[in-house]
């Protein structure tokens, strides 16, 4: 399995976990010493597969599940260079009687021995601004 296949299977497993809360399915794609960093965000760096999975689970519970719906869309196909993969994405969150919250960013992955070794997510500056404005106006409805 090449890195794009691993990434696609991990992404599909993540979406399944968002739906059914079975996060253990992600383990098979992650190196034991994987790291996760939300670049520019307030979250600390997560280190180790158990910590990364716990962070992803908590992040979905604290953000995605507070909305009525969430739609993730790839803006670009995965691009690889050596053992690195990048992809731009857009996530749209919906909540009744509010405008959709649209967040865009870039996902960066590093691979080692066929497993994901590093994950970095970076939200665009415009999206960070829009998120802050949306939360200021509508955050209490969550």
Steps between C-alpha positions, in 0.01 A plus 500: 500500500646839403470818708197631310319170560592511870381861523172426321430200721586700813273785386213257434555331838498844667166588337360163612620572855328839492178313423524204737758605763719191438837674502708183540478444123753782453780314681595286200602810301706676767859445609524434874693828544279710268462870580210739435528877492231757431733768363415841640225358718474494877526122526822344627691255283374144546762225502442126465215320324280477811538873571436597137186287482380639835555854372313436174210342690481793745531757221205347314296486823582860592453648153338292227232337714381833636368586154200342331708397201853501373622455145867446416614558144839464335595815309799328340608146436774372729844611379806300595866590511716221633351389830283813538141552390293819497138577424281809533157452654178681591273409788151648517314495830125565513279606789136610474437873476866584443710540187719204418844509657753423226856413600779432250850376553781272402578153629863387492603141565837329526538125460750246620494130414151534351352661812408858584781647709395867522174688448481877480179693442511871425188711465525800267524848652170600338333195651645577844357851474163370381492241777562766763227723357254211476570389859459857627156530334363145531724298729257506791255298288729200495 
